[in-house]
Amino acid sequence: MSDIKPIVESFYDPATFTVSHLVYDQSGGDAVIIDPVLDYDPKAARTSTVNVDRMIARVRELNLSLAWILETHAHADHLSAAVWLRDQLGGKIAIGRGIERVQKIFKPIFGMEPEFATDGSQFDALLADGQSLVVGRLIVQIIAVPGHTPADVAYLIGDALFLGDTLFMPDVGSARCDFPGGSAAALYDSVQKIYTLPETTRTFACHDYQPPTRSEPAWESTLAEQKKNNIHLNEMVSRADFIALREARDATLAMPVLIMPAIQINVRAGHLPPAEADGRQYLKLPLNTL
């Protein structure tokens, strides 16, 4: 773990309950952005960049150099703005190496074009468990945390751990595991690996599904708080009990509102589908499938 404590600025999107994170060590230095959001109007099937433009403005205000755009996984509840970010600020787009499996799962589900590659080549880099990235004075450590999806990774930067959908705030719990390729058993094992890190580690979630007992959205906690108070996966919960709880809860959950467009865009690293013969780009809705 790097001795430098990173600066974290978080940007909340109430439409999708998503939190994107800008991480850097100093003004004028290098930075990473984690899980950026592309706005999407499901009624009109239109994209826009209001959310991510706030982050772009902040990067420019601080005179930061964007080194990496890091995805914790191929999200099912919002579209990635990674390509827009790269076009505006530079940097490289990266995700966990498990994205190859996710692409292989979803290519036939969505009837994607035959040319769509399932080797992760849409991303600038595929990251392996235990790998590190050097970003200025910061070191980004990659921790594979499969369970929610096979491709989930967490990013440890100094004392800050970016968990994606693996764990939410302690009063919200853990991620669902019923998407294709998901596994409650794998999620339990991933969290046990995370729980070996120092308890003072700051944890940052990618979403906050705010419970009625809390008046404001939140996304920062500590591993000590997670281990003691997480309603699904505190340190007193056994593997068997968690699997039973998670699978029973997942059976009651509806699909995310944006899962159909989100998956098709996010397995492409944020690229829109290729244009058809009429010059338009199309998303597909597989009936009676998910």
Secondary structure, DSSP 8 states (H G I E B T S, - for coil): --SS--EEEEEEETTTTEEEEEEESSTTSEEEEES-EEEEETTTTEEE-HHHHHHHHHHHHTT-EEEEEE-SS--SSSEE-HHHHHHHH--EEEEETTHHHHHHHHHHHTT--TT--SSSTTSSEEE-TT-EEEETTEEEEEEE--SSSTT-EEEEETTEEEEETSB--TTT-B----STT--HHHHHHHHHHHTTS-TT-EEEESB----TT-SS---EEEHHHHHHH-TTT-TT--HHHHHHHHHHHHTT----TTHHHHHHHHTTTT------TTS-------TT--
